[in-house]
């Protein structure tokens, strides 16, 4: 009985040794497929795009006007200027009539006389215009001389307005110029590319090449009260 137990133990040991040996046996080379290490994709940080360099904005010349071309001098004629029909129905537009006159002139012998009636208490304007295709290139400035009599009150102001391009864009000066009783006053706007003389518009080359209307507007902003003439003369372009 004792021997049988010993034999059984020996047999179990031999079986265990044989099993372990089989487990440690190496497989022949080439049997295993080596899985390559996965590379973690590198995320490239996008480079900040550099803003494209814009062309420098044109800057109007600071040189004084040295050459002028007179467009309208009103010598015995109104030169096509008129009080627009639509203003006759507006209470805030107060130009009554126009005529060529030799009473005053800044150039030549005559000027355009605009008879006005500014009642005060609210903004009112006297407006005359010419509808005509005009090419102002390569000139830098459009200007007009305006005169009110010595007995006219202080407070009247004036500006130029241009209607430009196929869309007939109404373009008025950014500022009004005060008129001085008894003196001719120059009212002018720079029409060079880059000029800031016009509301909501910075002129480019096409701006001055396609002018459809030129308008002169005299204004009273609640004051003063004035009934009488305003004289317009020497509408010109300069470079």
Secondary structure, 3 states (H helix, E strand, C coil): CHHHHHHHHHHHHHHHHHHHHHHHCCCCCCCCCCCCCCCCCCCCCCCCCCCCCCCCCCCCCCCCCCCEEEEECCCCCCCCCECCHHHHHCCCECEEEEEEECCCCCCCCCEEEEEEEECCCCEEEEEEEEEEEECCCCCCEEEEEEEECCCCCCCCEEEEEEEECCCCEEEEECCCEECCECCEEEEEEECCCCCCCECCECCCHHHHHCEEEEEEEEEEECCCCEEEEEEEEEEEEEC
